[in-house]
């Protein structure tokens, strides 16, 4: 899609994460129309399609337009103060955690603990304000959409 940035898989840790997501879920980096379910409860539909997968220095995250999310599957909401980077939405039991981005991380050169520090001037990940993010480990697909 012309309005999407170029690939975010640009170094060893991001390329490793991309290979894992493609192998385990069959999801390409550019978004497609596929039903995504909670990995802990495969009968719980979480989203219909996704925009792209962001490979950042704090790991991969599936990026969604808010309209792609099945909000009733994420009934537990944690609204954070204005200075926070995101609000949280959780499934029953809390296994699926969605982050609704409120502020860019463009000024944060390195990720939180657990990530790979790279001192990136543009920030440790290309999260977009207003988009939703879920880690791929929290999601499953019933029929993987691609062969990689």
Secondary structure, 3 states (H helix, E strand, C coil): CCCCCCCCCCCHHHHHHHHHHHHHHCCCCECCCCEEEECCEEEEEEEECCCEEEEECCEEEEEECHHHECHHHCCEEECCCCCCCEEEEECHHHCCEEEEECCCCCCCCCCCCCCCCCCCCCCCCCCCCCCEEECHHHEECCCCCCCC
